Amino acid sequence: MLKIEIFPENVRVETRSIPSKDDKPGRTIYEQIAYAHLGGKFPIEMKMTLEKDQEPYAAGTYTPHSSSYMVNNFGGLELKRFGMIIEPLEDKPIDIGLKKTMA
């Protein structure tokens, strides 16, 4: 399961503007910094795209909602580039079948 973490200092929306070019109008992008735990020693910084008036996600741990995945043209599973939704992840201990012994 993919774990995404948002720290208290990242509970804010960052705005950046892309100027118009040729016949394409300029646009504003709303983002929030988060960190993806991909199995390495440290999480990797990533940017979550938000909607115009969307409140930033609260500090905590999340996982992508099932609607955030899609099947690409080659039949492979991938995360949506835009419109990813995350949901709170309940930190529950994983039972791997080990029994405690009394000494």
C-alpha distances in whole Angstrom, upper triangle without the diagonal:
4,6,10,13,16,19,23,24,22,23,25,26,27,29,31,33,34,37,39,40,42,42,38,38,37,33,31,28,26,23,21,20,16,14,11,10,9,10,14,16,16,14,15,17,17,19,18,20,22,25,28,29,25,25,22,19,20,19,16,12,10,7,9,11,11,15,13,13,16,18,20,23,23,20,17,14,14,13,16,18,20,19,15,15,12,12,12,10,12,12,13,14,12,15,16,19,21,24,26,30,33,35
4,7,10,13,16,20,21,19,20,22,22,23,26,27,30,30,34,36,36,39,39,35,35,33,30,28,24,23,19,18,16,13,11,7,7,7,9,12,15,14,11,12,14,13,15,14,17,19,22,26,26,23,22,20,17,18,17,14,10,8,6,7,10,11,14,12,12,15,17,19,23,22,20,17,14,12,11,14,16,17,17,13,13,10,11,12,10,13,13,14,16,15,18,19,22,24,27,29,32,35,37
4,7,10,13,16,18,16,17,20,20,22,24,26,29,30,34,36,37,40,40,36,35,33,30,28,24,22,18,16,14,10,8,6,5,8,10,12,14,12,9,11,12,12,14,13,17,18,22,25,25,21,20,17,14,15,13,10,7,6,5,8,11,13,16,14,15,18,20,22,26,26,24,20,17,15,13,16,17,18,17,14,13,10,10,10,8,11,10,13,14,14,18,19,23,24,27,28,31,34,36
4,7,10,13,15,13,13,16,17,18,21,22,25,27,30,33,34,37,37,33,32,30,27,24,20,18,15,12,10,7,6,5,6,9,12,13,14,12,9,9,10,9,11,10,14,15,19,22,22,18,17,14,11,12,10,8,6,5,6,8,11,14,16,13,15,18,21,22,26,26,25,22,18,16,13,15,15,16,15,12,11,8,9,9,9,12,12,15,17,18,21,23,26,27,30,31,34,37,38
4,6,10,12,10,11,14,15,17,20,22,26,27,31,33,35,38,38,35,33,31,27,25,21,18,15,11,9,6,5,6,8,11,13,14,14,12,8,10,9,10,11,11,15,16,19,22,22,18,16,13,10,10,7,6,4,6,9,11,14,17,19,16,18,22,25,26,30,30,29,25,22,19,17,18,18,18,18,14,13,10,11,10,9,12,12,15,17,19,22,24,27,28,30,31,34,36,38
4,7,8,6,7,10,12,14,17,20,23,25,29,32,34,37,37,33,32,29,26,22,19,16,12,9,7,5,6,9,11,15,17,17,17,14,11,12,10,10,11,10,14,14,17,19,19,16,14,10,8,7,5,5,6,8,11,13,16,19,20,18,20,23,27,28,31,32,31,28,24,21,18,19,19,18,17,15,14,11,12,11,12,14,14,18,20,22,26,27,31,31,33,34,37,39,40
4,6,5,7,10,13,15,18,21,24,27,30,33,35,39,39,35,34,31,27,24,21,18,14,11,9,7,8,12,13,17,18,18,17,14,12,13,11,12,13,13,16,17,20,21,21,18,15,12,10,8,5,7,9,11,14,17,19,23,24,21,24,27,30,31,35,35,34,31,28,25,22,23,22,22,21,18,17,15,15,13,14,16,16,19,21,23,27,29,32,32,34,34,37,38,40
4,5,6,9,12,14,18,21,25,27,31,34,36,40,40,36,34,31,28,24,21,18,15,12,11,10,12,15,17,21,22,22,21,18,16,16,14,15,15,15,18,17,20,21,20,17,14,11,10,7,5,8,11,14,17,19,21,25,26,24,26,30,33,34,38,39,37,34,31,28,25,25,24,23,22,20,19,17,17,15,16,18,18,21,23,26,29,32,35,35,36,36,39,40,41
4,6,8,11,12,16,18,22,25,28,31,34,37,38,34,32,29,26,22,20,17,14,11,9,10,12,16,18,21,23,22,21,18,16,16,13,14,14,15,17,17,20,20,20,18,15,11,12,10,8,11,14,16,19,21,23,27,27,25,27,31,34,34,38,39,38,35,32,29,25,26,24,23,23,21,20,18,19,18,19,21,21,25,27,29,32,34,37,37,39,39,42,43,44
4,6,8,9,13,16,19,22,25,29,31,34,35,31,29,26,23,19,16,13,10,7,6,7,10,13,16,19,22,21,21,17,14,14,11,11,10,11,13,13,17,17,17,15,12,9,9,9,8,10,13,14,17,18,20,24,24,21,24,27,30,31,34,35,35,32,28,25,22,22,20,19,19,17,17,15,17,16,18,20,20,24,26,28,32,33,37,37,39,39,42,44,45
4,7,10,13,16,20,23,26,29,32,35,35,31,29,26,23,19,16,13,11,7,8,9,12,15,18,21,24,24,24,20,17,17,14,14,12,12,13,12,15,16,14,12,9,6,6,6,6,10,12,14,17,18,19,23,23,21,24,27,30,31,35,36,35,32,29,26,22,22,21,19,18,17,16,14,15,15,17,19,20,24,26,28,32,34,37,38,40,40,43,44,46
4,6,10,13,17,20,23,26,28,32,32,28,26,23,19,16,13,10,8,6,8,11,14,17,20,23,26,26,26,22,19,18,15,14,12,11,12,11,13,13,12,11,8,6,8,9,10,13,16,16,19,19,21,24,24,21,25,27,31,31,35,36,36,33,30,26,23,22,20,18,18,17,16,16,17,17,20,22,23,27,30,32,35,37,41,41,43,43,47,48,50
4,6,10,13,16,19,22,25,28,28,25,22,19,16,12,10,6,6,5,8,11,15,18,21,24,27,27,27,23,20,19,15,13,10,10,9,8,10,10,10,9,8,6,9,11,13,16,18,17,19,19,20,24,22,20,23,26,29,29,32,34,34,31,28,25,21,20,18,16,15,15,15,16,18,19,21,24,25,29,32,33,37,39,42,43,45,46,49,51,52
4,7,10,13,17,20,22,26,26,23,20,17,14,10,8,6,5,6,8,12,15,18,22,24,27,27,27,23,20,18,14,13,10,10,10,9,12,11,12,12,11,9,12,14,15,18,20,19,21,20,22,25,24,21,24,26,29,29,32,34,34,31,29,25,22,20,18,16,16,17,17,18,20,21,24,27,28,31,34,35,39,40,44,45,47,47,51,52,54
4,7,10,13,16,19,22,23,19,17,13,10,7,6,5,6,9,11,15,18,21,24,26,30,29,30,26,23,21,17,15,12,12,10,10,11,9,11,12,13,12,15,17,19,22,23,22,23,22,24,27,25,22,25,26,29,29,31,34,34,32,29,26,22,20,18,16,16,17,18,20,22,24,26,30,31,34,37,38,42,43,47,48,50,51,54,56,58
4,7,10,13,16,19,20,17,14,11,9,6,5,7,8,11,13,17,19,22,25,27,30,30,30,27,24,21,17,15,12,13,11,12,13,12,14,15,16,15,18,21,22,24,25,24,25,24,26,28,26,23,25,27,29,28,30,33,33,31,29,26,23,20,17,16,17,19,20,22,25,26,29,32,33,37,39,40,44,45,49,50,52,53,56,58,60
4,6,9,12,16,16,13,11,7,6,4,6,9,11,15,17,20,23,25,28,29,33,33,34,30,27,24,21,18,15,16,13,14,14,12,15,17,18,18,21,24,25,28,28,27,28,26,28,30,27,25,27,27,30,29,30,33,34,32,30,27,24,22,18,17,18,20,22,24,27,29,32,35,37,40,42,43,47,48,52,53,55,56,60,62,63
4,7,9,13,13,10,9,5,5,6,8,11,13,17,18,22,24,26,29,30,33,33,34,31,28,25,22,19,16,17,14,15,16,14,18,19,21,21,23,27,28,30,30,29,29,27,28,30,27,25,26,27,29,27,28,31,32,31,29,26,23,21,17,16,18,21,23,25,29,31,33,37,38,41,44,44,48,49,52,54,57,57,61,63,64
4,6,10,11,9,7,4,7,9,11,15,17,20,22,25,28,29,33,33,37,37,38,35,32,28,25,23,20,21,18,19,18,17,20,22,24,24,27,30,31,34,34,33,33,30,32,33,31,28,30,30,32,30,31,33,35,34,33,29,27,24,21,19,22,24,27,29,32,35,37,41,42,45,48,48,52,52,56,57,60,61,65,67,68
4,7,7,6,4,4,7,11,13,17,19,23,25,28,30,32,35,35,39,39,40,37,34,31,28,25,22,23,20,21,20,18,22,24,26,26,29,32,34,36,36,35,34,32,33,34,31,29,30,30,31,29,30,33,34,34,33,30,28,25,21,20,22,25,28,31,34,37,39,42,44,47,50,50,53,54,58,59,62,63,67,69,71
4,6,5,7,7,10,14,16,19,22,25,27,30,32,33,36,36,39,39,41,38,35,32,29,26,24,24,22,23,22,21,25,27,29,29,32,35,36,38,38,36,36,33,34,35,32,30,31,30,31,29,29,32,34,33,33,30,28,25,22,21,24,27,30,32,36,39,41,44,46,49,51,51,54,55,59,60,63,64,68,70,72
4,6,8,10,13,17,19,23,25,29,30,33,35,36,39,39,42,42,44,41,38,35,32,29,27,27,25,26,25,24,28,29,32,32,35,38,40,41,41,39,38,36,37,37,34,32,33,31,32,30,29,32,35,34,34,31,30,27,24,23,26,29,32,35,39,41,43,47,49,52,54,54,57,58,61,63,66,67,71,73,75
4,7,10,13,16,19,22,25,29,31,33,35,36,39,39,43,43,45,42,39,36,33,30,27,27,24,25,24,23,26,28,31,32,34,38,40,41,41,39,38,35,35,36,33,31,32,30,31,29,29,32,34,34,34,31,30,26,24,22,25,28,31,34,38,41,43,46,48,51,54,53,57,57,61,63,66,67,71,73,75
4,7,9,13,15,19,21,25,27,29,32,32,36,36,39,40,42,39,36,32,30,26,24,24,20,21,20,19,23,25,28,28,30,34,36,37,37,35,34,31,32,32,29,27,28,27,28,26,26,29,31,31,31,28,26,23,20,19,21,24,27,30,34,37,39,43,44,47,50,50,53,54,57,59,62,64,67,70,71
4,7,10,13,16,19,23,26,28,31,32,36,36,40,40,42,38,35,32,29,26,23,22,19,19,18,16,20,22,25,26,28,32,34,36,36,34,33,31,31,32,29,27,29,28,30,28,28,31,33,32,32,29,27,23,20,19,21,24,26,29,33,35,38,42,43,47,49,49,53,54,57,59,62,63,67,69,71
4,7,10,14,16,20,23,25,28,29,33,34,37,37,39,36,33,29,26,23,20,20,17,17,16,14,18,20,23,23,26,29,31,33,33,32,32,29,30,31,28,26,28,28,30,28,29,32,33,32,31,28,26,23,19,18,20,22,25,28,31,33,36,39,41,44,47,47,51,52,56,57,60,61,64,67,68
4,7,10,13,17,19,22,25,27,30,31,35,35,36,33,30,27,24,21,17,17,13,13,12,11,14,16,19,19,22,26,28,30,30,28,28,26,26,28,25,23,25,25,28,26,28,30,31,30,29,25,23,20,17,15,16,19,21,24,27,30,32,36,38,41,43,44,48,49,52,54,57,58,61,63,65
4,7,10,14,16,19,23,24,28,29,33,33,34,31,27,24,21,18,15,14,11,11,10,8,12,13,16,16,19,22,24,26,27,25,26,24,25,27,24,22,24,25,28,27,29,31,32,30,29,25,22,19,16,14,15,17,19,22,25,27,30,33,35,38,41,42,45,47,50,51,54,55,58,60,62
4,6,10,13,16,19,20,24,25,29,29,30,27,24,21,18,15,11,10,7,8,8,8,11,12,14,13,16,19,21,23,23,22,22,20,21,24,21,19,21,22,25,24,26,29,29,27,25,22,19,16,13,11,12,14,16,18,21,24,26,30,31,35,37,38,41,43,46,48,50,51,55,57,59
4,7,10,13,17,19,22,24,28,28,29,25,22,20,16,13,10,8,6,5,7,6,9,9,10,10,12,16,17,20,20,19,20,18,20,22,20,18,21,22,25,25,28,30,30,28,25,22,18,16,14,11,12,13,14,16,19,21,23,27,28,32,34,35,39,41,44,45,48,48,52,54,56
4,7,10,13,15,19,20,24,24,25,22,18,16,12,10,6,5,5,5,8,10,11,10,11,8,11,14,15,17,17,16,17,16,18,21,19,16,19,21,24,24,27,29,29,26,24,20,17,15,13,11,11,12,13,14,17,18,21,24,25,29,31,32,36,37,41,42,45,45,49,51,52
4,6,10,13,16,18,22,22,23,19,16,14,10,8,6,5,7,7,11,12,13,11,10,7,8,10,11,13,14,14,15,15,17,20,19,16,19,22,25,25,29,30,30,27,24,20,17,16,14,13,13,12,12,12,15,16,18,21,22,26,28,29,33,35,38,39,42,42,45,47,49
4,7,10,13,16,19,19,19,15,12,10,7,6,5,6,9,11,14,16,17,14,13,10,10,11,11,12,13,13,15,15,18,21,21,17,20,22,25,26,29,30,30,27,24,20,17,17,15,15,15,13,14,13,16,16,17,20,21,25,27,28,31,33,36,37,40,40,43,45,47
4,7,10,13,16,16,16,13,9,8,6,5,6,7,10,12,16,18,18,16,14,11,9,11,9,10,10,10,11,12,15,18,19,16,18,21,24,24,28,29,28,25,22,18,15,16,15,15,15,13,13,11,13,13,14,17,17,21,23,24,28,29,33,33,36,36,40,42,43
4,7,9,12,12,13,9,6,5,4,6,8,10,13,15,19,21,22,19,18,14,12,13,11,11,9,10,11,12,16,19,20,17,18,21,24,24,28,28,27,24,21,18,15,17,16,17,17,14,15,12,14,14,14,17,16,20,21,22,25,26,30,31,33,34,37,39,40
4,6,9,10,12,9,5,5,6,7,10,11,14,17,20,23,24,21,20,17,14,15,14,12,10,10,9,11,14,17,18,15,16,19,21,22,25,25,24,21,18,15,13,15,15,16,17,13,14,12,14,14,13,16,15,18,19,20,23,24,28,28,31,32,35,38,39
4,6,7,9,7,4,6,9,10,13,14,18,20,24,27,27,24,23,20,17,17,15,13,10,10,10,12,16,18,20,17,17,20,22,23,27,26,25,21,18,16,15,18,18,20,20,16,17,14,15,15,13,15,14,16,17,17,20,21,24,25,28,29,32,35,36
4,6,9,8,7,7,11,11,15,16,19,22,25,28,29,26,26,22,20,21,19,17,14,13,12,13,17,18,20,17,17,19,20,21,24,23,22,19,16,15,14,17,17,20,20,17,18,16,17,17,15,18,17,18,19,18,21,21,24,25,29,30,33,36,37
4,7,8,8,10,13,15,18,19,23,25,29,32,33,30,29,25,23,23,21,18,15,15,14,16,19,20,23,20,20,22,23,24,27,26,25,21,19,17,17,21,21,24,24,21,21,19,20,19,17,18,16,18,17,16,19,18,22,22,26,27,30,33,34
4,6,7,9,13,15,18,20,24,26,30,33,34,31,30,26,24,24,21,19,17,18,17,19,22,24,26,23,22,25,26,26,29,28,27,23,21,20,19,23,23,25,26,23,23,21,22,22,19,21,19,20,20,19,22,21,25,25,28,29,31,34,35
4,7,10,13,16,20,22,25,28,31,34,35,32,30,27,24,24,21,19,17,19,19,21,24,26,28,25,25,28,29,30,33,31,31,27,25,23,22,25,25,27,28,25,25,23,24,22,20,21,19,21,20,19,22,22,25,25,28,28,30,33,33
4,7,10,13,16,18,22,24,28,31,31,28,27,23,21,21,18,16,15,16,17,19,23,25,27,24,24,27,28,29,32,31,30,27,24,22,21,23,23,25,25,22,23,20,21,20,19,20,18,21,20,21,24,24,27,27,30,30,33,35,35
4,7,9,13,15,18,21,25,27,28,25,23,20,18,18,15,14,12,13,14,16,19,22,23,20,21,24,25,26,29,29,28,24,22,19,18,20,19,21,22,19,19,17,18,17,16,18,17,19,20,20,24,24,28,28,31,31,34,36,37
4,6,10,13,16,19,23,25,26,23,23,19,18,18,16,16,14,14,15,15,19,21,22,19,20,22,24,24,27,27,26,23,21,18,16,18,17,19,20,17,18,16,19,19,18,20,19,22,23,23,27,27,31,31,34,34,38,40,41
4,7,10,13,16,20,22,23,21,20,16,15,16,15,15,14,14,15,16,19,22,22,19,20,22,24,24,28,28,28,24,22,18,16,17,16,17,18,16,17,16,18,18,18,21,21,24,25,25,29,30,33,34,37,37,40,42,44
4,7,10,13,17,19,20,18,18,14,14,16,15,15,14,13,14,13,17,19,19,15,17,19,22,21,25,25,25,22,19,16,13,14,12,13,14,12,14,13,16,17,18,21,21,24,26,26,30,30,34,35,38,39,42,44,46
4,6,9,13,15,17,15,15,12,12,15,14,15,15,14,14,13,16,19,18,15,17,19,22,21,24,26,26,23,20,16,13,13,11,11,12,11,12,12,16,17,18,22,23,26,28,28,32,33,37,38,41,41,45,47,48
4,6,10,13,14,12,12,9,10,13,13,14,14,12,12,11,13,16,15,12,14,17,20,20,24,25,25,22,19,15,12,11,10,9,9,8,9,9,13,15,16,20,21,25,27,27,31,32,36,37,40,41,44,47,48
4,7,10,12,10,11,10,11,15,16,17,17,15,15,13,14,17,15,12,15,17,20,20,23,25,25,22,20,16,13,11,9,7,7,7,9,11,15,17,19,23,24,28,30,31,34,36,39,41,43,44,48,50,52
4,7,8,6,8,8,9,13,15,17,17,15,16,14,15,17,15,13,16,18,22,22,25,27,27,25,22,19,15,13,12,9,7,9,9,11,14,16,19,23,25,28,31,32,35,37,40,42,44,45,49,51,53
4,6,5,9,10,12,15,18,20,20,18,18,16,16,19,16,15,18,19,23,23,26,29,28,27,24,21,17,14,13,10,8,10,11,13,16,19,22,25,27,30,34,34,38,40,43,45,47,48,52,54,56
4,6,9,11,14,17,20,22,23,21,22,20,20,22,20,18,22,23,26,27,29,32,32,30,27,24,21,18,16,13,12,14,14,17,19,22,25,28,30,33,37,38,41,43,46,48,50,51,55,56,59
4,6,9,12,15,18,21,22,21,22,20,20,23,20,20,23,25,28,29,32,34,34,32,29,26,23,20,19,16,14,16,15,17,18,20,24,27,29,32,36,37,40,43,46,47,49,50,54,55,57
4,6,9,12,15,17,18,17,18,17,17,20,18,17,20,23,26,27,30,32,32,30,27,24,20,18,17,14,12,13,12,13,15,17,20,23,25,29,32,33,37,39,42,44,46,46,50,52,54
4,7,9,12,15,17,16,18,17,17,21,19,18,22,25,28,29,33,35,34,32,28,25,21,20,19,16,14,14,13,13,14,15,19,21,23,27,30,32,35,37,41,42,44,44,48,49,51
4,6,9,12,14,13,15,15,16,20,19,17,21,24,27,28,32,33,32,30,27,24,20,19,18,16,14,13,12,11,13,13,17,19,21,25,28,29,33,35,38,39,41,42,45,47,49
4,7,8,10,10,12,13,14,17,17,16,19,22,26,27,31,32,31,28,25,22,18,18,18,16,14,12,10,9,9,10,13,15,17,21,24,26,29,31,35,36,38,38,42,43,45
4,6,9,10,13,15,16,20,20,19,22,25,29,30,34,35,34,31,28,25,21,21,21,20,17,16,13,11,11,10,12,14,16,19,22,24,28,30,33,34,36,36,40,41,43
4,7,9,13,15,17,21,22,20,23,26,30,31,35,36,34,31,28,25,22,22,22,21,19,17,15,12,12,10,12,13,14,18,20,22,26,28,32,32,34,34,37,38,40
4,7,10,13,15,19,20,19,21,25,28,30,34,34,32,29,26,23,20,22,22,21,20,17,14,11,10,7,8,10,10,14,17,19,22,25,28,28,30,30,34,35,37
4,7,10,13,16,18,16,18,22,25,27,31,31,29,26,23,21,18,19,20,20,18,15,13,9,8,6,5,8,8,12,14,16,20,22,25,26,28,28,32,34,36
4,7,9,12,14,13,15,19,22,24,28,28,26,23,19,17,15,16,17,17,15,12,10,6,5,4,5,8,10,13,16,16,20,22,25,27,29,30,34,36,38
4,6,9,11,10,12,15,18,20,24,25,22,20,16,14,12,14,15,16,14,10,9,5,6,6,6,9,11,13,16,16,19,21,24,26,29,30,34,36,38
4,6,8,6,8,12,15,17,21,22,20,17,13,11,9,10,12,12,11,7,6,4,6,9,9,13,15,17,19,19,22,24,27,29,32,33,37,40,42
4,5,5,8,11,15,17,21,22,20,18,14,13,10,11,14,13,11,8,6,5,6,9,10,13,16,18,21,20,23,25,28,30,33,35,38,41,43
4,5,6,9,12,15,19,20,17,15,12,11,10,11,14,14,12,9,8,9,9,13,13,16,18,19,22,21,24,25,28,31,33,35,39,42,44
4,6,8,11,14,17,19,17,15,12,11,9,9,12,11,9,8,7,9,11,14,16,19,21,23,25,25,27,29,32,34,37,39,43,45,48
4,7,11,13,16,18,16,14,11,9,6,6,9,9,7,5,6,8,10,14,15,18,21,23,25,24,27,28,32,34,37,39,42,45,47
4,7,10,13,14,12,10,7,6,5,6,9,11,10,8,10,11,13,17,17,20,22,24,26,24,27,28,31,33,36,39,42,45,47
4,6,10,11,9,8,6,6,6,6,10,11,11,10,13,15,17,20,21,24,26,27,29,27,30,30,33,36,39,42,45,48,50
4,7,8,6,5,5,6,9,9,12,14,15,14,16,18,20,23,23,26,28,29,31,29,31,31,34,37,40,43,46,49,52
4,5,5,5,6,7,9,10,11,14,15,15,18,20,23,26,26,29,31,32,33,32,34,34,37,39,43,45,49,52,54
4,6,7,10,11,13,13,14,17,18,19,22,24,26,30,30,33,34,36,37,35,37,37,40,42,46,48,52,55,57
4,6,9,11,14,15,16,19,21,20,23,25,27,30,30,33,34,35,36,34,36,35,38,41,44,47,50,53,55
4,7,10,13,14,16,19,20,19,22,23,25,28,28,30,32,32,33,31,33,32,35,38,41,44,47,51,53
4,6,10,12,14,17,18,17,20,21,23,26,25,28,29,30,31,28,30,30,33,35,39,41,45,48,50
4,7,10,12,15,16,14,16,17,19,22,21,24,25,26,27,25,28,27,31,33,36,39,42,45,48
4,6,9,12,13,11,14,15,17,20,20,23,24,26,27,26,28,28,32,34,37,39,43,46,48
4,6,9,10,7,10,11,14,17,17,21,22,24,26,25,28,28,32,34,37,39,43,45,48
4,5,7,6,9,12,15,18,19,23,25,27,29,28,31,32,35,37,40,42,46,49,51
4,7,7,11,13,17,20,21,25,26,29,31,30,33,34,38,39,43,44,48,50,52
4,6,9,12,16,19,21,25,26,29,32,31,35,36,39,41,44,45,49,52,54
4,6,10,13,17,19,22,25,27,30,30,33,34,38,40,43,44,48,50,52
4,7,10,14,15,19,21,24,26,26,29,31,34,36,39,40,44,46,49
4,7,10,13,16,19,21,24,24,28,29,33,35,37,38,42,44,47
4,7,9,13,15,18,21,21,24,26,30,31,34,35,39,41,43
4,6,10,12,15,18,19,22,25,28,29,32,33,36,38,41
4,6,9,12,16,17,20,23,26,27,29,30,34,35,38
4,6,9,12,13,17,19,22,24,26,26,30,32,35
4,6,10,11,14,17,20,21,23,24,27,29,32
4,7,9,12,15,18,19,20,21,25,26,29
4,6,9,12,15,16,17,18,22,24,26
4,6,9,12,12,14,14,18,20,23
4,6,9,10,13,14,18,21,23
4,6,7,10,12,15,18,21
4,6,9,12,15,18,21
4,6,10,13,16,19
4,7,9,13,15
4,6,10,13
4,7,9
4,6
4
